[in-house]
Amino acid sequence: SAVGIRSVGEFNAASVRGDLSQIIRVSEGFQEKRVGAIADAIADLSPRVKVVAVAGPSSSGKTTFIKRLRVQLQVNGVTPIGLSLGDYYCDREKTPRDPEGQYDYEAFGALRHDVLRDHLVRVLRGEAVKTAHYDFLSGRCHPDGGPEIRLGAKDILMVEGIHGLNPELL
């Protein structure tokens, strides 16, 4: 490997020596290089591709990944327009519950997919759309309470959320 670590034992030894900061920098460099390659591939497909979806479980790093990808896309002359599925949750009392009776925000039924589909179709047609906003404090979805978005010729819609790759979504 680029940092000379091939086992957990070697990693532990590097930690004891105080080499972790360099290992972290090199690891981040590798990740940034991969994110740049993804942005290059997306830019090569633009303007044919208008939507990039990023999915993953809660706390998996979607937001951090998207921040890095946005920068790399901008380097390539592509303008990323963000859309968070978290803003399309249904009102709390309509949220499905898991077997323990807790709100299941990870269920597809927790999303206002009717509103989301309408917004996606309109945005992809080139219309300006006032996006949804979910107020976590009150547990209410405001279908037109978010920012207005519109896709230009060099724009890509970046959809982020646990169901970003769910075939039922698009």
N, CA, C and O of each residue as an XYZ file, in Angstrom:
680
protein
N       0.835     -1.194      0.000
C       0.000      0.000      0.000
C       0.872      1.246      0.000
O       2.066      1.165      0.291
N       0.309      2.364     -0.313
C       1.051      3.620     -0.440
C       1.625      4.091      0.885
O       2.597      4.846      0.905
N       1.037      3.655      1.990
C       1.542      4.086      3.298
C       2.320      2.980      3.996
O       2.743      3.150      5.140
N       2.514      1.840      3.318
C       3.326      0.758      3.852
C       2.654     -0.044      4.948
O       3.341     -0.657      5.765
N       1.367     -0.055      4.987
C       0.636     -0.805      6.016
C      -0.148     -1.917      5.340
O      -0.986     -1.680      4.469
N       0.156     -3.162      5.776
C      -0.498     -4.312      5.169
C      -1.279     -5.144      6.168
O      -1.858     -6.167      5.802
N      -1.304     -4.721      7.432
C      -2.021     -5.509      8.442
C      -2.444     -4.609      9.598
O      -1.986     -3.474      9.731
N      -3.324     -5.145     10.421
C      -3.768     -4.411     11.606
C      -2.584     -4.174     12.548
O      -2.483     -3.121     13.176
N      -1.705     -5.146     12.637
C      -0.525     -4.995     13.492
C       0.357     -3.843     13.050
O       0.844     -3.076     13.881
N       0.566     -3.716     11.744
C       1.364     -2.611     11.220
C       0.652     -1.282     11.445
O       1.297     -0.267     11.710
N      -0.674     -1.284     11.342
C      -1.439     -0.064     11.622
C      -1.277      0.332     13.085
O      -1.071      1.505     13.395
N      -1.370     -0.648     13.985
C      -1.195     -0.360     15.416
C       0.199      0.189     15.701
O       0.357      1.124     16.486
N       1.201     -0.396     15.064
C       2.572      0.081     15.261
C       2.712      1.514     14.761
O       3.357      2.336     15.412
N       2.120      1.821     13.620
C       2.168      3.185     13.083
C       1.469      4.154     14.028
O       1.909      5.293     14.190
N       0.376      3.704     14.655
C      -0.338      4.546     15.617
C       0.549      4.870     16.809
O       0.596      6.014     17.261
N       1.251      3.865     17.316
C       2.142      4.064     18.468
C       3.279      5.018     18.106
O       3.699      5.828     18.933
N       3.778      4.923     16.864
C       4.861      5.809     16.420
C       4.381      7.238     16.170
O       5.197      8.151     16.049
N       3.079      7.437     16.092
C       2.550      8.777     15.830
C       2.429      9.100     14.350
O       2.437     10.268     13.961
N       2.317      8.063     13.522
C       2.255      8.264     12.074
C       0.830      8.397     11.539
O       0.640      8.438     10.323
N      -0.164      8.465     12.403
C      -1.551      8.452     11.946
C      -1.924      9.645     11.073
O      -2.679      9.488     10.114
N      -1.415     10.822     11.381
C      -1.814     11.992     10.595
C      -1.405     11.832      9.133
O      -2.162     12.224      8.245
N      -0.243     11.273      8.861
C       0.186     11.052      7.478
C      -0.666      9.979      6.811
O      -1.023     10.108      5.640
N      -0.989      8.932      7.543
C      -1.838      7.865      7.004
C      -3.207      8.440      6.637
O      -3.761      8.114      5.587
N      -3.738      9.278      7.488
C      -5.040      9.907      7.232
C      -4.963     10.797      5.999
O      -5.855     10.755      5.152
N      -3.912     11.599      5.889
C      -3.778     12.492      4.725
C      -3.696     11.704      3.415
O      -4.323     12.073      2.422
N      -2.930     10.633      3.420
C      -2.800      9.816      2.211
C      -4.133      9.141      1.888
O      -4.530      9.084      0.724
N      -4.829      8.628      2.910
C      -6.142      8.002      2.700
C      -7.131      9.009      2.139
O      -7.890      8.688      1.224
N      -7.133     10.215      2.673
C      -8.015     11.254      2.145
C      -7.647     11.621      0.720
O      -8.523     11.906     -0.097
N      -6.358     11.615      0.417
C      -5.913     11.884     -0.952
C      -6.429     10.835     -1.926
O      -6.878     11.159     -3.025
N      -6.359      9.556     -1.501
C      -6.904      8.488     -2.337
C      -8.398      8.681     -2.558
O      -8.891      8.515     -3.673
N      -9.123      9.034     -1.490
C     -10.564      9.236     -1.621
C     -10.859     10.419     -2.543
O     -11.744     10.336     -3.395
N     -10.130     11.508     -2.379
C     -10.347     12.679     -3.227
C     -10.067     12.350     -4.688
O     -10.762     12.829     -5.584
N      -9.061     11.541     -4.920
C      -8.734     11.134     -6.291
C      -9.871     10.311     -6.891
O     -10.211     10.487     -8.061
N     -10.465      9.411     -6.097
C     -11.600      8.611     -6.584
C     -12.825      9.490     -6.833
O     -13.532      9.297     -7.822
N     -13.080     10.450     -5.946
C     -14.207     11.364     -6.128
C     -13.996     12.181     -7.403
O     -14.939     12.417     -8.158
N     -12.757     12.610     -7.637
C     -12.445     13.343     -8.867
C     -12.710     12.499    -10.104
O     -13.225     13.005    -11.101
N     -12.363     11.213    -10.051
C     -12.608     10.314    -11.189
C     -14.107     10.141    -11.430
O     -14.548     10.067    -12.578
N     -14.890     10.076    -10.353
C     -16.350      9.979    -10.487
C     -16.884     11.256    -11.127
O     -17.721     11.197    -12.027
N     -16.408     12.403    -10.669
C     -16.842     13.682    -11.251
C     -16.456     13.770    -12.718
O     -17.231     14.273    -13.531
N     -15.271     13.288    -13.065
C     -14.859     13.274    -14.471
C     -15.821     12.432    -15.307
O     -16.222     12.843    -16.397
N     -16.190     11.262    -14.802
C     -17.103     10.378    -15.533
C     -18.471     11.033    -15.691
O     -19.083     10.935    -16.755
N     -18.956     11.700    -14.649
C     -20.244     12.391    -14.725
C     -20.162     13.523    -15.744
O     -21.061     13.682    -16.570
N     -19.094     14.305    -15.689
C     -18.927     15.426    -16.625
C     -18.871     14.931    -18.069
O     -19.384     15.588    -18.975
N     -18.246     13.772    -18.282
C     -18.171     13.207    -19.633
C     -19.558     12.826    -20.155
O     -19.788     12.832    -21.364
N     -20.477     12.496    -19.254
C     -21.837     12.103    -19.644
C     -22.784     13.296    -19.758
O     -23.878     13.183    -20.311
N     -22.350     14.434    -19.232
C     -23.185     15.634    -19.275
C     -23.145     16.203    -20.685
O     -22.069     16.178    -21.282
N     -24.204     16.704    -21.256
C     -25.509     17.001    -20.675
C     -26.537     15.889    -20.818
O     -27.698     16.082    -20.457
N     -26.136     14.711    -21.344
C     -27.113     13.615    -21.485
C     -27.647     13.161    -20.137
O     -28.837     12.869    -20.012
N     -26.790     13.097    -19.128
C     -27.203     12.688    -17.786
C     -27.560     13.936    -16.996
O     -26.765     14.871    -16.905
N     -28.758     13.947    -16.427
C     -29.223     15.127    -15.690
C     -29.412     14.856    -14.203
O     -29.604     15.794    -13.431
N     -29.360     13.566    -13.776
C     -29.580     13.234    -12.367
C     -28.478     12.305    -11.891
O     -28.152     11.318    -12.550
N     -27.912     12.629    -10.744
C     -26.981     11.754    -10.047
C     -27.617     11.467     -8.701
O     -27.947     12.389     -7.955
N     -27.790     10.191     -8.389
C     -28.401      9.807     -7.120
C     -27.340      9.212     -6.205
O     -26.534      8.382     -6.627
N     -27.346      9.639     -4.964
C     -26.418      9.126     -3.951
C     -27.256      8.526     -2.840
O     -28.101      9.198     -2.249
N     -27.014      7.259     -2.561
C     -27.804      6.556     -1.555
C     -26.883      5.869     -0.562
O     -25.712      5.615     -0.840
N     -27.434      5.582      0.584
C     -26.712      4.857      1.614
C     -27.477      4.960      2.909
O     -28.329      5.835      3.068
N     -27.176      4.067      3.842
C     -27.891      4.099      5.120
C     -27.564      5.356      5.928
O     -26.626      6.088      5.614
N     -28.338      5.580      6.948
C     -28.113      6.728      7.834
C     -26.676      6.731      8.332
O     -26.126      5.682      8.670
N     -26.077      7.898      8.376
C     -24.715      8.112      8.890
C     -23.635      7.392      8.083
O     -22.588      7.042      8.628
N     -23.882      7.169      6.786
C     -22.901      6.447      5.968
C     -21.926      7.365      5.255
O     -20.997      6.887      4.605
N     -22.118      8.691      5.363
C     -21.199      9.621      4.733
C     -21.722     10.223      3.439
O     -20.949     10.801      2.674
N     -23.018     10.100      3.179
C     -23.594     10.646      1.939
C     -23.344     12.146      1.822
O     -22.916     12.626      0.772
N     -23.609     12.879      2.888
C     -23.467     14.336      2.843
C     -22.018     14.739      2.621
O     -21.747     15.642      1.830
N     -21.091     14.097      3.294
C     -19.663     14.393      3.116
C     -19.233     14.070      1.690
O     -18.519     14.851      1.061
N     -19.668     12.921      1.183
C     -19.331     12.538     -0.189
C     -19.864     13.569     -1.181
O     -19.153     13.979     -2.099
N     -21.113     13.987     -0.994
C     -21.724     14.946     -1.913
C     -20.986     16.277     -1.885
O     -20.795     16.896     -2.932
N     -20.568     16.727     -0.708
C     -19.811     17.983     -0.631
C     -18.546     17.896     -1.472
O     -18.209     18.836     -2.192
N     -17.852     16.781     -1.383
C     -16.620     16.615     -2.162
C     -16.919     16.487     -3.651
O     -16.205     17.042     -4.487
N     -17.982     15.748     -3.977
C     -18.349     15.572     -5.378
C     -18.785     16.896     -6.002
O     -18.471     17.164     -7.161
N     -19.499     17.719     -5.253
C     -19.927     19.033     -5.762
C     -18.724     19.866     -6.206
O     -18.736     20.476     -7.275
N     -17.697     19.881     -5.376
C     -16.496     20.660     -5.699
C     -15.853     20.121     -6.971
O     -15.493     20.890     -7.862
N     -15.711     18.817     -7.055
C     -15.061     18.219     -8.222
C     -15.890     18.432     -9.496
O     -15.329     18.622    -10.574
N     -17.215     18.399     -9.373
C     -18.064     18.684    -10.537
C     -17.873     20.121    -10.994
O     -17.794     20.388    -12.193
N     -17.798     21.048    -10.042
C     -17.599     22.454    -10.389
C     -16.257     22.659    -11.081
O     -16.148     23.480    -11.992
N     -15.241     21.922    -10.657
C     -13.936     21.984    -11.319
C     -14.094     21.602    -12.792
O     -13.391     22.131    -13.652
N     -15.017     20.683    -13.078
C     -15.272     20.221    -14.443
C     -16.284     21.081    -15.196
O     -16.668     20.740    -16.314
N     -16.719     22.185    -14.601
C     -17.661     23.069    -15.285
C     -19.110     22.642    -15.200
O     -19.955     23.162    -15.930
N     -19.409     21.702    -14.320
C     -20.773     21.226    -14.122
C     -21.304     21.845    -12.838
O     -20.618     21.853    -11.817
N     -22.531     22.364    -12.891
C     -23.127     22.966    -11.704
C     -24.061     21.959    -11.035
O     -25.085     21.588    -11.609
N     -23.715     21.515     -9.827
C     -24.587     20.575     -9.123
C     -25.707     21.313     -8.383
O     -25.461     22.305     -7.697
N     -26.931     20.820     -8.530
C     -28.093     21.350     -7.836
C     -28.572     20.249     -6.897
O     -28.939     19.165     -7.351
N     -28.573     20.513     -5.599
C     -28.897     19.491     -4.618
C     -30.371     19.363     -4.312
O     -31.115     20.344     -4.322
N     -30.787     18.120     -4.036
C     -32.143     17.831     -3.607
C     -32.060     16.701     -2.588
O     -31.654     15.586     -2.915
N     -32.453     17.002     -1.342
C     -32.384     16.013     -0.274
C     -33.733     15.323     -0.104
O     -34.763     15.979      0.053
N     -33.713     14.002     -0.137
C     -34.944     13.254      0.081
C     -35.479     13.475      1.491
O     -36.672     13.294      1.731
N     -34.619     13.862      2.422
C     -35.044     14.142      3.789
C     -36.050     15.271      3.882
O     -36.771     15.376      4.874
N     -36.110     16.116      2.869
C     -37.099     17.191      2.854
C     -38.456     16.726      2.345
O     -39.415     17.498      2.327
N     -38.536     15.482      1.938
C     -39.789     14.952      1.390
C     -40.438     13.915      2.315
O     -41.280     13.133      1.874
N     -40.050     13.907      3.591
C     -40.737     13.026      4.542
C     -42.198     13.429      4.645
O     -42.538     14.605      4.518
N     -43.061     12.442      4.876
C     -44.475     12.758      5.102
C     -44.638     13.277      6.538
O     -43.734     13.146      7.363
N     -45.782     13.856      6.814
C     -46.038     14.352      8.162
C     -45.854     13.206      9.163
O     -46.178     12.054      8.876
N     -45.333     13.544     10.330
C     -44.944     12.536     11.317
C     -46.058     11.531     11.621
O     -45.789     10.334     11.724
N     -47.303     11.994     11.766
C     -48.373     11.054     12.132
C     -48.673     10.057     11.008
O     -49.342      9.052     11.245
N     -48.191     10.319      9.794
C     -48.390      9.403      8.665
C     -47.159      8.535      8.419
O     -47.164      7.691      7.523
N     -46.110      8.738      9.205
C     -44.876      7.989      9.038
C     -45.076      6.540      9.479
O     -45.602      6.293     10.564
N     -44.659      5.576      8.645
C     -44.766      4.163      9.042
C     -43.969      3.905     10.321
O     -43.034      4.633     10.653
N     -44.360      2.870     11.009
C     -43.655      2.483     12.240
C     -42.995      1.122     12.048
O     -43.463      0.279     11.283
N     -41.894      0.940     12.769
C     -41.196     -0.337     12.722
C     -41.867     -1.314     13.702
O     -42.809     -0.938     14.399
N     -41.390     -2.552     13.758
C     -42.027     -3.548     14.638
C     -42.046     -3.144     16.125
O     -42.896     -3.619     16.879
N     -41.125     -2.281     16.546
C     -41.096     -1.821     17.944
C     -41.994     -0.612     18.166
O     -42.083     -0.104     19.284
N     -42.664     -0.144     17.107
C     -43.565      1.001     17.234
C     -42.884      2.356     17.050
O     -43.525      3.392     17.224
N     -41.596      2.365     16.701
C     -40.867      3.611     16.478
C     -41.084      4.083     15.038
O     -41.321      3.270     14.144
N     -41.002      5.389     14.817
C     -41.118      5.913     13.464
C     -40.006      5.334     12.600
O     -38.842      5.311     12.999
N     -40.379      4.870     11.415
C     -39.418      4.259     10.501
C     -39.147      5.217      9.342
O     -39.751      5.112      8.274
N     -38.235      6.141      9.574
C     -37.895      7.128      8.549
C     -37.119      6.521      7.388
O     -36.922      7.172      6.362
N     -36.683      5.281      7.545
C     -35.954      4.628      6.465
C     -36.880      3.867      5.517
O     -36.428      3.376      4.482
N     -38.156      3.763      5.851
C     -39.125      3.096      4.976
C     -39.443      3.991      3.787
O     -39.513      5.212      3.926
N     -39.637      3.386      2.621
C     -39.976      4.169      1.434
C     -41.295      4.914      1.652
O     -41.482      6.016      1.136
N     -42.196      4.317      2.409
C     -43.477      4.947      2.710
C     -43.366      6.176      3.585
O     -44.355      6.885      3.773
N     -42.178      6.449      4.130
C     -41.984      7.653      4.950
C     -41.813      8.894      4.078
O     -41.793     10.014      4.589
N     -41.689      8.700      2.765
C     -41.492      9.825      1.846
C     -42.800     10.225      1.172
O     -43.667      9.390      0.913
N     -42.918     11.495      0.901
C     -44.018     12.008      0.075
C     -43.605     11.813     -1.381
O     -43.325     12.777     -2.094
N     -43.570     10.551     -1.811
C     -43.066     10.281     -3.159
C     -43.968     10.853     -4.239
O     -43.513     11.058     -5.364
N     -45.236     11.119     -3.931
C     -46.106     11.772     -4.913
C     -45.590     13.185     -5.206
O     -45.497     13.591     -6.365
N     -45.259     13.921     -4.155
C     -44.734     15.283     -4.314
C     -43.343     15.236     -4.949
O     -43.031     16.025     -5.841
N     -42.527     14.317     -4.486
C     -41.164     14.194     -4.999
C     -41.166     13.884     -6.500
O     -40.443     14.523     -7.264
N     -41.970     12.915     -6.920
C     -42.036     12.571     -8.351
C     -42.494     13.772     -9.170
O     -41.933     14.057    -10.228
N     -43.512     14.475     -8.684
C     -43.999     15.661     -9.391
C     -42.879     16.685     -9.547
O     -42.686     17.240    -10.629
N     -42.143     16.932     -8.468
C     -41.056     17.906     -8.525
C     -39.957     17.448     -9.480
O     -39.441     18.247    -10.262
N     -39.598     16.167     -9.420
C     -38.541     15.656    -10.300
C     -38.933     15.771    -11.773
O     -38.135     16.212    -12.600
N     -40.152     15.377    -12.093
C     -40.607     15.452    -13.485
C     -40.561     16.892    -13.975
O     -40.086     17.158    -15.079
N     -41.046     17.811    -13.168
C     -41.078     19.214    -13.577
C     -39.673     19.799    -13.719
O     -39.395     20.531    -14.669
N     -38.796     19.478    -12.781
C     -37.412     19.976    -12.855
C     -36.733     19.435    -14.112
O     -36.033     20.172    -14.807
N     -36.937     18.162    -14.400
C     -36.294     17.567    -15.570
C     -36.877     18.094    -16.882
O     -36.239     17.994    -17.930
N     -38.069     18.646    -16.826
C     -38.653     19.321    -17.997
C     -38.077     20.718    -18.176
O     -38.323     21.369    -19.192
N     -37.313     21.177    -17.195
C     -36.727     22.509    -17.274
C     -37.504     23.575    -16.522
O     -37.169     24.757    -16.598
N     -38.535     23.171    -15.800
C     -39.333     24.132    -15.041
C     -38.630     24.515    -13.736
O     -37.834     23.751    -13.191
N     -38.940     25.694    -13.262
C     -38.505     26.096    -11.920
C     -39.490     25.479    -10.935
O     -40.703     25.547    -11.132
N     -38.960     24.877     -9.875
C     -39.793     24.195     -8.892
C     -39.412     24.641     -7.494
O     -38.234     24.656     -7.137
N     -40.394     24.997     -6.718
C     -40.191     25.293     -5.298
C     -40.195     23.936     -4.599
O     -41.229     23.271     -4.551
N     -39.068     23.526     -4.064
C     -38.911     22.192     -3.479
C     -39.579     22.106     -2.114
O     -40.014     23.109     -1.548
N     -39.648     20.893     -1.606
C     -40.244     20.645     -0.290
C     -39.246     20.963      0.817
O     -38.040     21.061      0.589
N     -39.781     21.118      2.007
C     -38.955     21.287      3.205
C     -39.638     20.543      4.340
O     -40.826     20.737      4.598
N     -38.881     19.695      5.014
C     -39.417     18.969      6.165
C     -38.943     19.653      7.438
O     -37.743     19.835      7.643
N     -39.881     20.026      8.283
C     -39.577     20.648      9.567
C     -39.519     19.541     10.618
O     -40.554     19.056     11.075
N     -38.316     19.151     10.994
C     -38.138     18.054     11.942
C     -38.703     18.386     13.320
O     -39.137     17.488     14.043
N     -38.703     19.648     13.686
C     -39.225     20.039     14.992
C     -40.733     19.805     15.084
O     -41.218     19.222     16.054
N     -41.465     20.258     14.080
C     -42.923     20.094     14.109
C     -43.371     18.766     13.498
O     -44.505     18.340     13.716
N     -42.494     18.109     12.733
C     -42.868     16.863     12.079
C     -43.781     17.068     10.891
O     -44.604     16.207     10.581
N     -43.643     18.202     10.223
C     -44.523     18.545      9.094
C     -43.708     18.736      7.809
O     -42.601     19.276      7.810
N     -44.317     18.263      6.713
C     -43.748     18.480      5.391
C     -44.420     19.694      4.782
O     -45.646     19.811      4.794
N     -43.624     20.580      4.259
C     -44.120     21.753      3.540
C     -43.748     21.535      2.074
O     -42.614     21.805      1.680
N     -44.702     21.043      1.255
C     -44.386     20.645     -0.124
C     -43.756     21.721     -0.997
O     -43.093     21.399     -1.984
N     -43.949     22.985     -0.657
C     -43.306     24.042     -1.439
C     -42.557     25.013     -0.523
O     -42.451     26.203     -0.824
N     -42.043     24.502      0.586
C     -41.373     25.348      1.572
C     -39.872     25.438      1.439
O     -39.223     26.117      2.235
N     -39.301     24.767      0.450
C     -37.849     24.785      0.257
C     -37.437     25.766     -0.817
O     -38.254     26.544     -1.309
N     -36.177     25.727     -1.177
C     -35.690     26.658     -2.209
C     -36.219     26.291     -3.590
O     -36.581     25.144     -3.854
N     -36.254     27.280     -4.451
C     -36.636     27.041     -5.837
C     -35.405     26.573     -6.599
O     -34.315     27.127     -6.452
N     -35.598     25.548     -7.412
C     -34.495     25.050     -8.239
C     -34.948     24.970     -9.691
O     -36.131     24.814     -9.991
N     -33.967     25.083    -10.577
C     -34.191     24.928    -12.023
C     -32.872     24.430    -12.594
O     -31.800     24.890    -12.201
N     -32.960     23.494    -13.515
C     -31.754     22.961    -14.138
C     -31.435     23.709    -15.421
O     -32.263     23.805    -16.326
N     -30.231     24.232    -15.482
C     -29.727     24.844    -16.695
C     -29.011     23.804    -17.538
O     -28.960     22.627    -17.182
N     -28.463     24.245    -18.649
C     -27.821     23.337    -19.599
C     -26.633     22.585    -18.992
O     -26.397     21.429    -19.341
N     -25.885     23.224    -18.093
C     -24.698     22.582    -17.510
C     -24.929     22.147    -16.070
O     -23.978     21.945    -15.315
N     -26.200     22.004    -15.692
C     -26.540     21.620    -14.329
C     -26.869     20.138    -14.241
O     -27.374     19.535    -15.188
N     -26.568     19.566    -13.075
C     -26.930     18.185    -12.772
C     -27.651     18.194    -11.435
O     -27.195     18.816    -10.475
N     -28.774     17.504    -11.381
C     -29.520     17.372    -10.147
C     -28.904     16.251     -9.327
O     -28.790     15.120     -9.799
N     -28.505     16.563     -8.099
C     -27.922     15.570     -7.209
C     -28.951     15.224     -6.143
O     -29.228     16.025     -5.251
N     -29.515     14.023     -6.241
C     -30.528     13.542     -5.319
C     -29.828     12.719     -4.251
O     -29.102     11.774     -4.557
N     -30.052     13.086     -2.994
C     -29.365     12.424     -1.880
C     -30.366     11.916     -0.862
O     -31.256     12.644     -0.424
N     -30.204     10.650     -0.492
C     -31.033     10.071      0.554
C     -30.976      8.560      0.529
O     -30.462      7.950     -0.408
N     -31.511      7.978      1.573
C     -31.445      6.526      1.716
C     -32.090      5.801      0.537
O     -31.670      4.699      0.184
N     -33.105      6.409     -0.073
C     -33.794      5.780     -1.198
C     -33.379      6.381     -2.544
O     -34.114      6.270     -3.525
N     -32.221      7.007     -2.593
C     -31.766      7.646     -3.812
C     -31.683      6.708     -4.996
O     -31.858      7.146     -6.133
N     -31.421      5.433     -4.768
C     -31.310      4.463     -5.858
C     -32.495      3.519     -5.913
O     -32.451      2.534     -6.651
N     -33.539      3.781     -5.168
C     -34.729      2.931     -5.172
C     -35.425      3.086     -6.522
O     -35.772      4.203     -6.905
N     -35.638      1.977     -7.257
C     -36.272      2.083     -8.573
C     -37.684      2.686     -8.510
O     -38.157      3.246     -9.498
N     -38.344      2.578     -7.382
C     -39.685      3.175     -7.242
C     -39.624      4.688     -7.207
O     -40.633      5.351     -7.445
N     -38.474      5.238     -6.918
C     -38.333      6.685     -6.775
C     -38.470      7.405     -8.108
O     -39.227      8.369     -8.231
N     -37.736      6.932     -9.098
C     -37.728      7.608    -10.402
C     -38.565      6.802    -11.384
O     -38.697      7.187    -12.546
